[in-house]
Amino acid sequence: MASIFSLELRRRRRLWIIAGSLFLIMLLVSIWLTGPAPPRRIIMATGKPDGGYALFGQEYQEKLDKMGLKVKLVNSTGSLENFELLIAGKADVAFVQSGTYPMADDPNHVVRGLAARLGHLFARNAELFGQFLVPKRPTT
């Protein structure tokens, strides 16, 4: 009788070990698939302090702050300097004008790689709310 009890105990222990191992493997795979958490703060290169991109940067800063994302604004002389800040890793996002990338010194194609992964957003007259792009209504 004791040997039957001992065999049953070993069988149950083996099942618990297998179940626990499967659980840990599934947990590790799910962590690996979800990837890292999004950043809690970003650095945004805007433009001249009295320019339109600086104003857009302030609007984004206010809206993203409400979502829990802290935005540090960095003023620059314009699109080329914004590309330089992106390439050097001193800015996470930036406002740039279309067509200025060929003038930027980017031998390793850092910005081109970022654009390929993130996509492009060319909507000057738009606001970003969460994940939806909603056009502004023209003021009369």
N, C-alpha and C positions, 0 to 999 in steps of 0.2 A: 504494500500500500504506500509506503514511504517513497519507493522508487517512482511510482506513478505520479505522486504529488510533486516530486522533484523534477520529473520530465515536464509536467504541466507548467511549473514555475519557470523553467528554462525557456520553454516555448513562449510564454507570455513576456518574459524579459526580452527575448529576441524580437518579438513583435513591437514592443515599445521602443527598442533601439532603432529598428527600421523606420517606424513612424516618426520618431524624433529626427532621424537623419534626413528623411524626406522633407519634413517641415523646414529644417535649417537650409537645405538646398533650395527649396522653393522661395524662402525668404531672401536668400542671397541673390538668386536670379532676379527676383522682383526689384530689389534695390539696384542691381546692376542695370536693369532695363529702364528704370525711371530716371537715372542719371542724377547729376548734382542739383541741388536746390537753386532756384534763380537768385540773382544778386539782390541785396537789400539796399545797395546804393550804386549809382553810376555817375560818371563824369561826362558832361555834355558840353562840347565845344560849340559856341554859338556864333559870334561875330562881334562887330564893333558895339560898344556899350549903348550907343544911341541908335543902333540900326534895328531893322525889322526882325532879324533872326534872334537878337537878344531878347526882344519882346516875346517872340514865340517860345524861346527857352524858358522865360519866366512863367508863361502860361502852362507849359508842360510840367515845369517844376511844381506848380501849385496842384495840378490835377494828379500827377503821379505821387505827390506827397500824401494826398488823401487815400491813395491805394496802398500806402505803406512803403513806397520806394523813394528813398532820399536821392535827390539830384543835386550835384554840385555843378554850377555853371562856370565855364571858363570862357572869358572873352578872348577874341582873336582878331586878326586883321582881315580875315575872310576865308574863302573856301580852301585856298592853297595851304594856309597855316592849319586849318582844320584837318586836311588830309595828313599833314605832317604830324599833328597830334595823334591821329588815329594810328598811323604807321609806327610811331614811337611808343605806342601803348599808353600815352598820357591822357587819352580820352576814349571812352567806350562808345559814344555815339556823337554825331556831329551834323550840323546843317552845312550842306555844300550845294553849289550851283551845278546844274547839268553841264557836262562838257569840260569840266575843269580837271578831271582825273588824269588825262594824258599829260598835263603839265606837272603833276606831282611826281616826285622822285620816289618810286616804289618798286625797286628792283626785285624784291621777293614776292610781289603781288599780294601783300597783306590785305589791302583794302578790297581788291578784286575777290579774294577768297572769302572775306566777310560778306560781301555783297552776294556772292553765289549762295552762301548758307542762309542768309537772312532775307534776301529779296530786296526789292527797291520800293521806296515810297516817294512818289512824285505827286504831291497834292498840296500845293502851297495854300490853297484856300480850303483847308480841311482841318478838322480836329480829330484827335484820336481818343475815343472813349473805350477803355478796355480793349477789346479785340476788334471793334467795329469802327469803320471809317465813316463818319457822318459829315457830309458837306455843310459848310456854314451857309446860312442864308444871306444873300447880299443885303447890305444896309441901304436904305433909300434915303 
